[in-house]
Amino acid sequence: MEQKMDLQIDIYQCGSNHVHVILQGQAEGMAAFADFEVFAKFIEACQEFINRRAQVPQIFIDAFGKEN
């Protein structure tokens, strides 16, 4: 069964180069970044977090590894 996620993300870059992210729905809030580079670093950190969460925990891998 597919679950619909109610989430809206609006991203704006102002004339002063600030980047604003507005979250509505299942996530709420606002973040303001000094410039695009700071925003990009934030996105990279989010992607790293997602990548780590997608990995199978080592304890699970060890449980099915070869017995010595």
N, C-alpha and C positions, 0 to 999 in steps of 0.2 A: 504494500500500500504506500503510495506516495504522500508525503506530508508537505503541505504548502507552508512556507516560512513567510510570515508577514514582516518584511524588513525593507525599509527604503533608505538608501544612502545617497546623499547629495554632496557633491564636492565642488567647491568654487575656489578660484584663484582671483584675489583682489588686485587692483591696480598697484598696491604696495607690495605685491609678490607674496603676501600671506596666503596660505591655503587653509580653507575652512572645510571641515567635514561635519555633516549633520546626520545623525542616526535617528530613525523613527521606526517604531514597531516593536519587535522583540528585543531590540537594542535601542537605548535612548541616550542622547547626549550630544555634545558638540566638542570638537577638538580644533584648536587653531595652531598652525605651524608657522614658524617665522619665515620660511621660504620653501621653495620646492625641494631643495636638497634635504632639509630636515624631514619633510613629508615622505620623500623617497626612502630615507633610512627607517622611518616608522613602518612603511610597507614591507621593506626587506625583513625587519624583525618579525612582523606578522607572518610572513611566508615561512621563515625559519621555524617559528612556533608550530605552524600547520604541518610542516614536513616532519618535525619530531613527533607530533601526535599521531601521524600516519604510520609510524614505524611500529613493528611488533616489539613489545617489551622483551629485553634480553632474558628475563626469568622464564618467559613462555618458550623462547627458543631453546634454552637450556633444558627445560622439562622434556623436550622431545629429541634432544641430541643423543649421540651414541653413548652408550654406557661404557665406562672404563672397567 
